């Protein structure tokens, strides 16, 4: 018979070793007292142990001993050789296959994948090549653009390899308004991810993978509306975490990022995601981040998980994040000039009546009323255009019975999202794209930190932009001291603010072109 083992590489007297023991060895033809010659096959990435009876050579041998326990005699073997460290450098475990007494030691598939993705990323960073990105549940591409801008600020260029989005209007908006993140080789898949065979799109593995798994089953509103006991019970989105994990395994990114509502942290889905990503060889970083801390009015808290491959030397930390935008002091600073007699101002009598009924029944459903003096805005959701009983409404400055919805432009500004991201969209679709997206400056900051962390060995300090609370970009520029000496001098360039956000984006795109 054949015996296959996963063995941990240990150490004995400063020399790497693996330990084999038990009836499973005897069943595979390993006899007590047998001696083996170790043969290295570096071209195949493996060690072979050949019984000496099959070879005249006697160098580098190891012997099968025995252990007696409760009257049962079992073969015992220690493979102790420096070849384990040279062939399987950086690996914690190896695969051992035994048949008819021959023993073959190879790398585990997961260890090979770790080595491949780390090497691929390092080679690209050293060559200053664009990194490929797989974007799942792409939406209108807001998170992709924010991370792209942040990565560029750290001197790391990126481009979408595969973008998956099932809603045609969202995907077309990204292709039209997000052209800098797409390239000729990009694949835009307008499909439910469950209908895709991801292997067909993995001729080339990727470097980075982003995903914002739909939160319909995990959000407070989603659980209440759909009468769910747990997030995974949702018929449409409950199982999508499985597709995310499949994509990670198929595309083997060096870094993957996942964002969702804070309630997702306590879901069974998230527990499985953590466990599987760790088994795939990733170090996990997890934090809850609030948009108010990153220069916007919307107090949207999101859970963010960053998984960085074992073997990558990085100094990534959520503690290094800093604001990349100036937070408006009040909502009034970013409001459109909507006439006070505009039909947008309405009484919404049916919502007022519903609120009174809900209150009488002890339900907590109520509108949130804001004014131009408000310093914080609650989360504006995907279905905002429906003017729902839990929506956010701006109060008329003179008539207390009138309120209105935020315009799509105002909605974008409370999230810090560039207005060009919703160009050409209807009001309803614009609110949908924005409402299911992220706080833009937060993910710019996150992208920059990821870029600096992964690129710590190869980054050019002259091409690293440093945001200072959105007020200026600080960069290091070469200054000639004399004919033979050049030093880096810190310079600072002020940034104009328009539409409630710093105009850093144009500078970044100019930087990218350079």
C-alpha positions as CSV (number, residue, x, y, z in Angstrom):
1,X,0.0,0.0,0.0
2,X,0.9,3.7,-0.2
3,X,1.3,5.9,2.8
4,X,1.1,9.7,2.5
5,X,2.1,11.9,5.5
6,X,2.2,15.6,6.2
7,X,5.3,16.1,8.4
8,X,6.4,19.2,10.3
9,X,10.1,20.2,9.8
10,X,11.7,20.2,13.2
11,X,15.3,20.6,14.3
12,X,17.8,18.4,16.1
13,X,21.2,19.8,17.2
14,X,20.9,22.6,14.7
15,X,20.1,20.3,11.8
16,X,16.6,20.2,10.2
17,X,14.7,16.9,10.6
18,X,11.4,15.1,10.0
19,X,10.1,12.3,12.1
20,X,8.3,9.2,10.8
21,X,6.8,6.5,13.0
22,X,4.1,3.9,13.2
23,X,2.4,0.9,11.5
24,X,1.7,3.0,8.4
25,X,5.5,2.9,7.6
26,X,5.6,-0.9,7.9
27,X,2.5,-1.2,5.7
28,X,4.3,0.9,3.0
29,X,7.3,-1.4,3.0
30,X,9.7,0.3,5.5
31,X,11.4,-2.4,7.5
32,X,13.1,-2.1,10.9
33,X,16.8,-2.1,10.5
34,X,16.8,-1.0,6.9
35,X,19.3,1.7,5.8
36,X,18.6,4.4,3.3
37,X,20.6,6.7,1.1
38,X,19.3,10.3,0.7
39,X,19.3,11.6,-2.9
40,X,18.5,15.2,-3.7
41,X,16.6,16.0,-6.8
42,X,16.6,19.9,-6.8
43,X,15.2,20.1,-10.4
44,X,12.1,18.3,-9.1
45,X,12.1,19.9,-5.7
46,X,12.2,16.7,-3.8
47,X,14.3,14.3,-1.7
48,X,14.3,10.5,-2.3
49,X,15.3,8.0,0.3
50,X,16.4,4.8,-1.4
51,X,16.9,1.5,0.5
52,X,20.6,0.6,0.3
53,X,19.8,-2.8,-1.1
54,X,18.9,-1.0,-4.3
55,X,22.0,1.1,-4.4
56,X,25.7,0.5,-4.0
57,X,26.3,3.9,-2.6
58,X,26.5,4.3,1.2
59,X,26.8,8.0,1.8
60,X,24.3,10.1,3.8
61,X,22.4,7.2,5.2
62,X,19.7,7.0,7.8
63,X,18.5,3.9,9.6
64,X,15.1,2.6,10.5
65,X,14.9,1.9,14.3
66,X,12.0,0.8,16.4
67,X,9.9,1.7,19.3
68,X,8.0,-0.7,21.6
69,X,4.9,0.5,23.2
70,X,2.4,-1.7,25.0
71,X,4.0,-4.7,23.4
72,X,3.6,-3.4,19.9
73,X,6.8,-2.9,17.8
74,X,6.6,0.0,15.4
75,X,9.2,1.3,12.9
76,X,10.8,4.6,13.7
77,X,12.8,6.9,11.4
78,X,14.5,10.3,11.7
79,X,15.4,12.0,8.4
80,X,18.0,14.5,9.6
81,X,19.8,16.5,6.9
82,X,20.6,20.1,5.9
83,X,19.0,19.3,2.5
84,X,15.6,19.8,4.1
85,X,16.4,23.5,4.7
86,X,18.0,24.1,1.3
87,X,15.2,22.4,-0.7
88,X,12.3,23.5,1.4
89,X,13.5,26.9,2.6
90,X,10.9,28.9,4.5
91,X,8.4,25.9,4.6
92,X,7.0,24.6,7.9
93,X,5.7,21.2,6.6
94,X,6.4,18.7,3.8
95,X,4.7,15.8,2.1
96,X,6.1,12.4,2.6
97,X,5.0,9.6,0.3
98,X,6.0,6.0,0.9
99,X,5.5,2.9,-1.3
100,X,7.4,-0.4,-1.5
101,X,9.9,1.0,0.9
102,X,10.9,4.0,-1.2
103,X,10.4,7.4,0.5
104,X,9.8,10.6,-1.4
105,X,9.8,14.0,0.3
106,X,8.2,17.0,-1.6
107,X,6.7,20.3,-0.7
108,X,3.1,20.6,0.2
109,X,0.9,22.1,-2.5
110,X,0.0,25.0,-0.3
111,X,3.7,25.6,0.4
112,X,4.4,25.7,-3.3
113,X,1.5,28.2,-3.7
114,X,2.9,30.4,-1.0
115,X,6.4,30.4,-2.6
116,X,4.9,31.1,-6.0
117,X,2.8,34.1,-5.0
118,X,5.5,35.7,-2.9
119,X,8.1,35.3,-5.6
120,X,5.7,36.6,-8.3
121,X,4.9,39.7,-6.2
122,X,8.5,40.4,-5.3
123,X,9.6,40.1,-9.0
124,X,6.9,42.5,-10.1
125,X,7.7,45.1,-7.4
126,X,11.4,44.9,-8.2
127,X,10.6,45.4,-11.9
128,X,8.1,48.2,-11.1
129,X,5.4,46.3,-13.1
130,X,1.7,46.8,-12.6
131,X,0.1,44.4,-10.1
132,X,-2.9,42.4,-11.3
133,X,-6.1,42.6,-9.3
134,X,-9.1,40.3,-9.1
135,X,-12.2,42.3,-8.0
136,X,-15.1,40.3,-6.8
137,X,-18.6,41.8,-6.2
138,X,-17.2,44.8,-8.1
139,X,-20.2,47.1,-8.0
140,X,-19.4,50.4,-9.5
141,X,-15.7,50.0,-8.7
142,X,-15.5,52.5,-5.9
143,X,-13.3,50.4,-3.6
144,X,-11.1,49.4,-6.6
145,X,-10.5,53.1,-7.5
146,X,-9.8,54.1,-3.9
147,X,-7.3,51.3,-3.4
148,X,-5.8,52.0,-6.8
149,X,-5.3,55.7,-5.9
150,X,-3.8,54.7,-2.5
151,X,-1.4,52.1,-4.0
152,X,-0.3,54.7,-6.5
153,X,0.5,57.1,-3.7
154,X,2.9,54.4,-2.5
155,X,4.5,54.0,-5.9
156,X,2.7,50.8,-6.8
157,X,0.6,50.6,-10.0
158,X,-2.3,48.2,-10.4
159,X,-4.8,47.1,-13.0
160,X,-7.8,44.8,-12.9
161,X,-7.2,41.3,-14.2
162,X,-10.7,40.1,-13.6
163,X,-13.7,42.1,-12.4
164,X,-16.9,40.2,-11.5
165,X,-20.2,42.0,-11.1
166,X,-23.7,40.7,-11.9
167,X,-25.5,44.1,-12.3
168,X,-24.9,45.4,-15.9
169,X,-25.5,49.1,-15.0
170,X,-22.9,49.0,-12.2
171,X,-20.3,47.3,-14.3
172,X,-20.8,49.6,-17.2
173,X,-20.5,52.6,-14.9
174,X,-17.1,51.3,-13.7
175,X,-15.9,50.7,-17.2
176,X,-17.0,54.2,-18.3
177,X,-16.0,56.2,-15.2
178,X,-13.1,54.1,-13.9
179,X,-11.1,53.6,-17.1
180,X,-7.7,54.0,-15.4
181,X,-8.1,50.7,-13.5
182,X,-9.0,48.6,-16.6
183,X,-6.6,47.5,-19.4
184,X,-6.7,45.6,-22.7
185,X,-6.0,42.3,-20.9
186,X,-8.7,42.9,-18.3
187,X,-11.7,40.6,-18.2
188,X,-15.0,42.2,-17.2
189,X,-17.4,39.4,-16.2
190,X,-21.0,40.5,-15.9
191,X,-22.4,37.4,-14.1
192,X,-23.4,36.0,-10.8
193,X,-20.1,34.6,-9.5
194,X,-21.8,31.3,-8.8
195,X,-22.3,30.8,-12.5
196,X,-18.6,31.2,-13.3
197,X,-16.0,28.5,-13.4
198,X,-13.2,30.6,-11.9
199,X,-10.5,28.2,-13.1
200,X,-11.3,29.2,-16.7
201,X,-10.1,32.8,-15.8
202,X,-7.0,31.7,-13.9
203,X,-4.5,31.1,-16.7
204,X,-2.5,33.7,-14.9
205,X,-2.6,33.9,-11.1
206,X,-3.2,37.3,-9.5
207,X,-1.3,39.5,-7.1
208,X,-4.1,41.2,-5.2
209,X,-7.8,40.2,-4.6
210,X,-10.5,42.6,-3.3
211,X,-14.0,41.6,-2.2
212,X,-16.9,43.2,-0.6
213,X,-19.3,40.3,-0.1
214,X,-22.9,41.6,-0.2
215,X,-24.0,42.3,3.3
216,X,-27.8,41.8,2.8
217,X,-27.8,38.8,5.1
218,X,-25.5,40.2,7.7
219,X,-26.6,43.8,8.2
220,X,-29.2,44.6,10.9
221,X,-31.7,45.8,8.3
222,X,-31.1,42.7,6.2
223,X,-31.6,40.3,9.0
224,X,-34.8,42.0,10.1
225,X,-36.3,42.4,6.6
226,X,-35.6,38.8,5.6
227,X,-36.4,37.3,9.0
228,X,-33.1,35.5,9.2
229,X,-31.7,33.5,12.1
230,X,-28.2,33.8,10.7
231,X,-26.5,35.5,7.7
232,X,-25.9,32.2,5.8
233,X,-29.6,31.6,5.7
234,X,-30.1,34.3,3.0
235,X,-31.0,32.5,-0.2
236,X,-29.2,34.9,-2.6
237,X,-26.0,36.0,-0.7
238,X,-25.7,33.6,2.2
239,X,-23.2,31.3,0.5
240,X,-21.1,33.8,-1.4
241,X,-18.3,33.5,1.1
242,X,-17.6,30.1,-0.3
243,X,-17.1,31.6,-3.8
244,X,-14.7,34.2,-2.2
245,X,-12.6,31.4,-0.7
246,X,-12.6,29.5,-3.9
247,X,-11.3,32.6,-5.7
248,X,-8.5,33.0,-3.2
249,X,-7.5,29.4,-3.7
250,X,-7.7,29.5,-7.5
251,X,-6.0,32.9,-8.1
252,X,-3.5,32.6,-5.2
253,X,-3.1,36.3,-4.5
254,X,-0.2,37.5,-2.3
255,X,-2.7,39.8,-0.5
256,X,-6.4,39.7,-0.2
257,X,-8.8,42.3,1.3
258,X,-12.3,41.8,2.4
259,X,-14.8,44.4,3.7
260,X,-18.3,44.1,5.2
261,X,-20.6,45.4,7.8
262,X,-19.4,45.1,11.4
263,X,-22.0,42.4,12.2
264,X,-20.2,40.1,9.7
265,X,-17.4,39.6,12.2
266,X,-19.6,37.4,14.4
267,X,-21.0,35.4,11.5
268,X,-20.3,31.7,10.8
269,X,-19.1,32.8,7.4
270,X,-16.4,35.0,8.9
271,X,-15.3,32.2,11.2
272,X,-14.8,29.9,8.2
273,X,-13.1,32.7,6.2
274,X,-10.5,33.2,9.0
275,X,-9.9,29.5,9.4
276,X,-9.5,28.8,5.7
277,X,-7.3,31.8,5.0
278,X,-4.9,30.8,7.8
279,X,-4.8,27.3,6.4
280,X,-3.9,28.8,3.0
281,X,-0.9,30.4,4.6
282,X,-2.0,34.0,5.2
283,X,-1.4,36.3,8.2
284,X,-4.6,38.0,9.1
285,X,-5.2,41.6,10.2
286,X,-8.7,42.7,11.1
287,X,-10.2,46.0,12.3
288,X,-13.4,48.0,12.4
289,X,-12.9,51.4,10.8
290,X,-15.2,54.5,10.9
291,X,-15.5,56.9,8.0
292,X,-15.6,59.9,10.4
293,X,-12.0,59.2,11.2
294,X,-11.0,59.5,7.6
295,X,-12.3,62.9,6.6
296,X,-15.9,62.3,5.7
297,X,-19.3,63.1,7.3
298,X,-20.7,59.6,7.0
299,X,-20.2,57.6,10.1
300,X,-20.0,54.3,8.2
301,X,-18.3,51.6,10.3
302,X,-16.9,48.7,8.3
303,X,-15.1,45.5,9.2
304,X,-11.9,45.2,7.1
305,X,-9.8,42.0,6.9
306,X,-6.4,42.1,5.2
307,X,-4.7,38.8,4.6
308,X,-1.0,38.9,3.7
309,X,0.8,35.8,2.6
310,X,3.3,34.1,4.9
311,X,6.8,34.8,3.4
312,X,6.1,38.4,2.6
313,X,8.2,40.8,4.7
314,X,5.8,43.7,5.5
315,X,5.3,46.2,8.2
316,X,1.6,46.5,7.6
317,X,-0.5,47.9,10.5
318,X,-3.9,49.5,10.7
319,X,-2.3,51.8,13.2
320,X,-0.4,53.4,10.3
321,X,-3.5,54.6,8.5
322,X,-4.0,58.4,8.4
323,X,-6.7,60.6,6.9
324,X,-6.4,61.5,3.2
325,X,-9.2,64.1,3.1
326,X,-10.3,67.1,5.1
327,X,-13.6,66.5,6.9
328,X,-16.1,69.2,6.2
329,X,-17.2,70.8,9.5
330,X,-20.9,70.6,8.7
331,X,-23.2,69.1,6.1
332,X,-24.0,72.5,4.8
333,X,-20.5,72.8,3.2
334,X,-21.2,70.0,0.7
335,X,-24.9,70.6,-0.1
336,X,-26.1,71.4,-3.6
337,X,-27.9,74.7,-4.3
338,X,-31.4,73.2,-4.3
339,X,-34.1,75.9,-4.5
340,X,-36.3,76.2,-1.4
341,X,-39.4,75.9,-3.6
342,X,-38.0,72.8,-5.5
343,X,-40.4,69.8,-5.8
344,X,-37.6,67.8,-4.1
345,X,-38.9,69.2,-0.8
346,X,-41.9,67.0,0.3
347,X,-44.1,66.3,3.3
348,X,-43.7,62.5,3.1
349,X,-47.0,62.2,5.0
350,X,-47.0,58.4,4.6
351,X,-43.6,58.1,6.3
352,X,-44.7,60.4,9.1
353,X,-47.8,58.3,9.7
354,X,-45.8,55.1,9.6
355,X,-43.3,56.4,12.1
356,X,-46.2,57.2,14.5
357,X,-47.6,53.6,14.0
358,X,-44.2,52.0,14.5
359,X,-43.6,54.1,17.7
360,X,-47.0,53.1,19.1
361,X,-46.2,49.4,18.4
362,X,-42.8,49.7,20.1
363,X,-40.8,49.4,16.9
364,X,-37.6,51.4,16.4
365,X,-38.1,52.4,12.8
366,X,-37.8,56.2,12.3
367,X,-36.3,58.6,9.8
368,X,-33.1,60.4,10.6
369,X,-33.5,64.2,10.1
370,X,-30.4,66.2,9.4
371,X,-29.7,69.9,8.9
372,X,-27.0,71.9,7.3
373,X,-25.4,72.2,10.7
374,X,-25.1,68.4,11.2
375,X,-21.6,67.3,11.8
376,X,-22.2,63.6,11.2
377,X,-24.5,61.7,8.8
378,X,-25.5,58.1,9.5
379,X,-24.9,55.4,6.8
380,X,-26.7,56.1,3.6
381,X,-27.7,52.8,2.1
382,X,-28.2,51.2,-1.3
383,X,-32.0,51.6,-1.3
384,X,-31.8,55.3,-0.3
385,X,-33.7,56.5,-3.4
386,X,-36.8,54.7,-2.2
387,X,-37.3,57.2,0.6
388,X,-37.8,54.6,3.3
389,X,-38.9,54.9,6.9
390,X,-35.4,54.5,8.2
391,X,-33.8,56.9,5.6
392,X,-31.9,60.1,6.1
393,X,-33.8,63.3,5.2
394,X,-32.6,66.9,5.1
395,X,-34.9,69.4,6.8
396,X,-36.2,72.5,5.1
397,X,-34.7,75.6,6.6
398,X,-38.0,77.4,7.0
399,X,-40.9,74.8,6.7
400,X,-40.7,72.1,9.4
401,X,-43.1,69.9,7.5
402,X,-40.8,69.6,4.4
403,X,-37.8,67.4,4.0
404,X,-35.9,66.1,1.0
405,X,-33.5,63.3,0.1
406,X,-29.8,64.0,-0.4
407,X,-29.0,64.3,-4.1
408,X,-26.6,61.7,-5.6
409,X,-23.8,64.3,-5.6
410,X,-24.4,65.1,-1.9
411,X,-24.5,61.4,-1.2
412,X,-21.1,61.0,-2.9
413,X,-19.7,63.8,-0.9
414,X,-20.7,62.5,2.5
415,X,-18.7,59.4,1.5
416,X,-15.8,61.3,-0.1
417,X,-16.4,59.6,-3.4
418,X,-15.3,61.4,-6.5
419,X,-18.4,62.7,-8.5
420,X,-17.1,61.2,-11.7
421,X,-17.8,57.7,-10.3
422,X,-21.5,58.3,-10.8
423,X,-21.4,60.2,-14.1
424,X,-24.2,59.3,-16.5
425,X,-26.2,57.3,-13.9
426,X,-29.8,57.8,-13.0
427,X,-30.7,59.0,-9.5
428,X,-31.7,55.5,-8.4
429,X,-28.7,53.7,-9.8
430,X,-26.3,56.4,-8.5
431,X,-27.7,55.9,-5.0
432,X,-27.4,52.2,-5.4
433,X,-23.8,52.3,-6.5
434,X,-22.9,54.8,-3.7
435,X,-25.0,53.1,-1.0
436,X,-23.3,49.8,-1.3
437,X,-19.8,51.2,-1.7
438,X,-17.3,52.4,0.9
439,X,-15.9,55.5,2.4
440,X,-13.5,56.5,-0.4
441,X,-10.7,58.3,1.6
442,X,-10.5,55.4,4.1
443,X,-9.7,52.9,1.4
444,X,-7.2,55.4,-0.2
445,X,-5.4,55.4,3.1
446,X,-5.6,51.6,3.3
447,X,-4.3,51.2,-0.3
448,X,-1.4,53.5,0.5
449,X,-0.5,51.5,3.6
450,X,-0.7,48.2,1.7
451,X,1.5,49.7,-1.0
452,X,4.1,50.9,1.4
453,X,4.0,47.6,3.3
454,X,4.4,45.3,0.4
455,X,6.9,47.5,-1.4
456,X,9.2,48.2,1.6
457,X,12.2,46.6,-0.2
458,X,11.7,48.1,-3.6
459,X,9.9,51.4,-3.2
460,X,11.5,54.5,-4.6
461,X,11.3,57.2,-1.8
462,X,11.1,59.9,-4.5
463,X,7.8,58.4,-5.7
464,X,6.0,58.0,-2.4
465,X,3.3,60.6,-1.7
466,X,2.4,61.3,1.9
467,X,-1.0,62.7,2.7
468,X,-1.1,65.0,5.7
469,X,-4.7,65.2,6.9
470,X,-5.6,66.0,3.3
471,X,-4.1,69.4,3.5
472,X,-0.9,68.7,1.6
473,X,1.1,66.1,-0.1
474,X,4.6,65.6,1.3
475,X,7.2,63.9,-0.9
476,X,10.9,63.4,-1.0
477,X,12.7,65.0,-3.9
478,X,16.3,64.6,-4.9
479,X,18.5,67.7,-4.3
480,X,22.0,67.9,-5.6
481,X,24.4,68.9,-2.8
482,X,27.6,68.9,-5.0
483,X,28.8,67.2,-8.1
484,X,29.0,63.8,-6.5
485,X,26.4,63.9,-3.8
486,X,22.6,63.9,-3.9
487,X,20.3,64.0,-0.8
488,X,16.5,63.7,-0.5
489,X,14.7,66.8,0.6
490,X,11.2,66.8,2.0
491,X,8.8,69.1,0.1
492,X,5.2,69.9,0.7
493,X,2.6,70.9,-1.9
494,X,-0.8,72.4,-0.9
495,X,-3.9,70.7,-2.2
496,X,-7.0,72.6,-3.3
497,X,-10.3,71.4,-1.9
498,X,-13.4,71.1,-4.1
499,X,-16.7,69.4,-3.5
500,X,-15.6,68.8,0.1
501,X,-12.6,66.7,-0.8
502,X,-8.9,67.3,-1.5
503,X,-8.0,67.4,-5.2
504,X,-5.2,64.8,-4.8
505,X,-6.5,62.5,-7.4
506,X,-5.4,64.5,-10.5
507,X,-1.9,64.7,-9.1
508,X,-1.9,60.9,-8.5
509,X,-3.0,60.2,-12.1
510,X,-0.3,62.6,-13.4
511,X,2.1,60.7,-11.2
512,X,0.9,57.4,-12.6
513,X,1.5,58.6,-16.2
514,X,5.0,59.6,-15.3
